[in-house]
């Protein structure tokens, strides 16, 4: 399966893998990679870098929105193979090392198996490494300054806890984009809602905090949402966050 690569702003590409997205930020052939899909998406990650004129060797850093397997998939591979630093929020470091795991359980999936789309999604997740033990050996903590990182695309980390303790979105002020991970999505195989929304409740570590983090997203000045699941959403991110809150009631 080939990944679908879409340019959403100058030097900013949203890539659709197998049910999960990642984002590539480029400056020349250098790149920042935000998330890495499932473990089974590795070749798609490599191919998507080539498609935007970059390569694994040219990735300056891997930034992880949160340490679920469908976003962490190839992070350790890139660190081991190319020496690429993997950076997460301080509260997500231990999660990325797999000192604990805050991820939907098989029991939760089975209890929700009657919901449309859940069982096909679960079968696919198993096939592409969704339950694999996939730690990052030495993740680095992101700075808590609120300043742009010295990386291609100049992303600004913004802590949005709830989905996981250290979930982080990345604001790209120059491009007018928010890379939202799973704090705010635009679709999912287990959802029949279209457009901005929260993931179903079973996926969140603390749903109340996930809802509260929509307030943080409302304060970000951007007109493009590049989510962890679903298509790109064009329009003010503040309005997308409000729509997600309305759907969640």
N, C-alpha and C positions, 0 to 999 in steps of 0.2 A: 504494500500500500504506500502511495506517495503522499507526503504531507502537502497541504494546500497553503501556499505562501501568498499573503496579500499585503501590499504596502498601504499603510493607513495614515502615514505622514512622512515628511522627509526623513530618510534614514531610519524609519520605524516600520517593522514588519510583524504582523500577527500571523502565526503559523498554526494551522489546524492539524493536530495529530490524530491519534485514535481516541476520540472522545475528550481530549484535553488539548489546550492551546499552550504555546510558548511564544515569546516575543524576542526578536533580534533587533538591536540598535547598532547602527553602523556609522563609522567614520573612516572613509577609505575602505581598506580591507579589514581593519580592526573592528571588533564587535563586542558588545555586551549581550549575554544570553540571559534572559529572565525566564526561569523554569525550564524543565527539560523533558516533560511528558512522562509516560510510563517507562519502566525498564525496556519493554518491548518496542518502544518508539526510537531506539538509538539510531538506527540507520536513517530514519526520517529526520532526526535532529541534524545529523551530518549532512544529509542531502539538502536540507533547508538552508544551512549555512553556505553551501556552495551556490545555491540558487540566488543568494543576495550578494555574491562576490566575495565571500569570506571563507573561513575554514576553521576546524577545531583549534588549530595551532594559533590562530589569530584572535581567539576569544580572550579578552583581557580579564574577565571575571564572569562567573555564573552567580546570578542573584536569584535566590529562592524565596517566593512569596510565603511558602509554608511547606513543611516537611512531610506531606502526604506522598505516597508512592507515585501517584499520577502526576506529580510536579517535580519530584526529586530524582526521577528515574535514572538519568545518565550523569548526575552530578559527580558521583564518586569515580565513575569511569573517566570523565574529563580531568578530574583532579589527579588521578593516578597516571593516566596516559600522557597528559600534556602539561601537568603541573598547574592547571588552572585553579585559582583560588575560588572557593565556594563560600558565599557570604549570605548570612541569614540574620534576622533580628536576634538580639541577645537572649530573649526568652524562648527562641526556637533552636538554639544551639544544641541543647541536650536532646531535644526531639529529633534533630537531624542525625545525631550520633546514635539514636535508638536506645537511649537510656530509659525511655518510656515511649509509648505509642498512643497518640490520640487520633484514632482513625476509626471509621465505621466498622463495626464487627460483623462477622458472619451471622451471628445471632440477630443483630438488628436488621440485616438484609433479609433474612428469612422471615422475620416478623412483618416486614414490609413487602414481601414477595407478591402479595395480591395486587399491589399498585401497578398500574400500567408502566411498562418499560423497565421495571426493577430487575427482574430475572435475566432478560437479555443483556442488560448492562453488566450485571454481576458475572455472567459467563464470560463476557468479553474482558472484564477487568482481571479475572483469573488467568486468562490466556496471555495477557500482556504484562503480567508481573505485579498485579495490584496487591497481592498478599506476600510478595517476596520480602525477605529480610534484606534491606537495602540501605545500610547506614552510610553516612559520610564520616570519614575518619577524623578529619580536622577542619570542621566548618569554622569560619571566622565571623565574629559578631560585627554587624553593621554599626557605624557610629550613630549616636543619638542626637546629632546636632541639628537635624532638619535642613542641612545644606546639601547641595548637589554633590554627588560622588564624582571623583575625577576618573570617569570612565566614558567611553563612547555613549553619546546620548545624554549625558549629564543627569541621570535619574536621581530623584529625591526620594529616599525611603520615608514612608508614612506608616506608623504602627496602627493597625486596625484589628485588634484582638477580638476573639470570639470563635471564629471558625477553628483556629488553634490559638494557643496563648500568644505566640509571636507572629501571627499573620501580619504581613506587611504588603502594602500596595506601593507602586512606584509612580510618582508624578513626573511627567516630562513637560515642564512649563514652556520650554521653547517650542515644542511640537504641539502643545495643547492636548496631550494624551494622558490618561490614567491607565496604567496596567494594574488591573484590579484583582488578579488571582481569583480566589473563591469568596472574597468579601462581597462581591457584586458580580453576577453573571448575566448572560443574556439567553441562556438555554442550557438544557442538560437532557440526556436520554431518559432520565426518570421523571422529567417534568413535562407537563402539557401546557405550561405557560410560555408565551412568546414575549421576548423583550426583557428589559431589566427586571431582575428578580434575585431573591436569595435561593440558594440550594435548598432542597427539602431538609427538614429538621434533623433527620438521622445523621446527616453529614457534619453537623456542627458540634464542636466540643462544648460551647456555651452559647446557645442561640440568643439569649437576652443580650449578651455582649456583642454578638454579631449584628443585631438590630441597632444597638447603640453606636456601633462603628459607622453606620450609614450617615450619622451626623458629621463624622469626620470627612467622609467622601463628599458630602454636600458643600463643604468649604473649599474644595479643590477646584481651581479655575481651569477647566478643560472642556473641550467639545467632542472628544473622541474617547470611547471606552473600549479598551482592549482586554476582554475578560479571560479568565481561566477556562471557561466553557461557553460555547455559543459563538455566534458571529460578532463582528465588530458592531458597536452601536454608535451611531452618529447623533449628536445633540448634546446639550449641556449635561455634564455628569451630575450636577446637582439635581436636575430633573429626573435623571435615571435613578438616583438614590431614593428620591421621593416615590417614584413609581414602585420600586421594590418594596418600600415600607408599606405601601397601600396593599400590594399583593399578599404581604405577610400577615395582614390582620385577619 
